[in-house]
Amino acid sequence: MLFLGLDASIVYEALDRVSLELPGGQAALALRVAAAAKRPVTVVLVNGGLVAVRELKDSDQVGAIVEAFMHSQVGGAAVGQ
């Protein structure tokens, strides 16, 4: 599992984002990790708003994309199960 997304410094009610892309080269990182993995990678998105994931969706090395949104303290355990 590879966790990607947006944190509270990027997504909050008073802020308009200029892009829907994952920041900081996260999509490129995910594709590199997926290419190096021995089996398809599951990408978990943790965010409070929309993100563009076409590159990940179109990759044969990404087996699943799970949208977890911004979860609570036990959200990580719930996603893992």
N, C-alpha and C positions, 0 to 999 in steps of 0.2 A: 504494500500500500504506500502510496505517495500522497501526502497531504499538501494541498496548494490553496491559495485563496487570498483574501483581503482581510486586513485587520482594522481595528477601530480608528486608526489614523487615516485610513483611506475611505472608509464607509461610515458616514454618520449623517444625520438628517439635514444639517445645514450645508453640506458639501455636494456640489455637482462635479462628478468625475468628467474628465475630458476624453476618456477612452474606456471601452468595455474589456479591453485586453487584460490578461493577468499581468500584474506589474513585475518588474525586476527580472525579466527573462524566465519566469516560471514555466511557461509553455515550452520553451527551448530546453530547459533543464529536464522537464518531464519526458520529452521525446528522447533526450540522450540517455536518461536512466532506463527508459523502456527499451531502447535499442540494445543496451548492454545486459538487460535481464534475460534469464533463461526461459521465462514464460511471460505471458502478457501481464502487464502491470495494472492494478486498480488505482485510479486517481480519485481522491476524496477532496471535494471542494468545500472549503470552510469560508463563508463570506456572508455579507448582509445585503448583497445586491447582485444583479446580473453580471455574468462574466462570459466572454466569448471563448468557446472551447473547440472551434471547428478543427484546428490542427490536431487536437487530441482525439476528437471523434473520428477523424479520417485515418488515424494511425492504426495499422494492424497490430502493433505492439501494445496498444492500450486496450485491455480487455473489458474494462468497465469504467464508467464515470459515475460517482455517487455524489449527489448534492446534499451536504450535511447542514448547510446554512451556518449561522453562528449559534452553536449549541451550548448547553449548560455545562456544569462541572462533570457530569457523567456522560456527556455526549460522545467523547472519545471511546469509552467502553461500549456504548451502544452501537457505534459505527463498526467497531472491531468484531462485535458478535454477529 
